[in-house]
């Protein structure tokens, strides 16, 4: 006899399958994934790692354009 009753169960436990979503949810998810495919996006990055132009570059461009307009 085993030390613990759960080591050797006498009756096999039937495997129960519980779905968290309905068939309609799966179909809707398939439609959404078809309508929203991934795409490659190319964008400029600043040397600091932020999207170009970052706020520092915008400010510097504003200063330069103001200085050139005042000449």
C-alpha positions, -999 to 999 in steps of 0.1 A, spaced: 0 0 0 14 34 -9 23 59 18 1 86 2 -32 79 -15 -24 101 -44 7 83 -54 -12 54 -70 -48 63 -78 -70 33 -83 -93 49 -108 -78 69 -137 -91 104 -137 -108 113 -170 -91 143 -186 -116 172 -187 -112 199 -212 -124 233 -201 -123 261 -227 -121 296 -215 -134 310 -248 -163 300 -271 -160 289 -307 -173 324 -318 -145 341 -298 -120 320 -316 -135 328 -350 -136 365 -341 -99 363 -330 -90 347 -364 -108 375 -382 -90 402 -362 -56 386 -368 -63 384 -405 -74 421 -406 -44 433 -386 -12 417 -401 21 428 -388 40 453 -410 76 466 -410 79 502 -399 109 523 -406 115 553 -384 143 577 -376 159 574 -342 179 602 -325 214 596 -311 198 597 -276 175 568 -285 142 587 -288 122 592 -320 138 618 -342 135 647 -338 136 645 -300 127 676 -279 163 687 -277 167 686 -314 134 704 -319 145 732 -295 179 735 -313 162 737 -347 139 764 -333 168 784 -320 187 781 -352 158 791 -374 150 821 -351 187 832 -353 187 829 -391 154 848 -394 169 876 -373 199 881 -395 
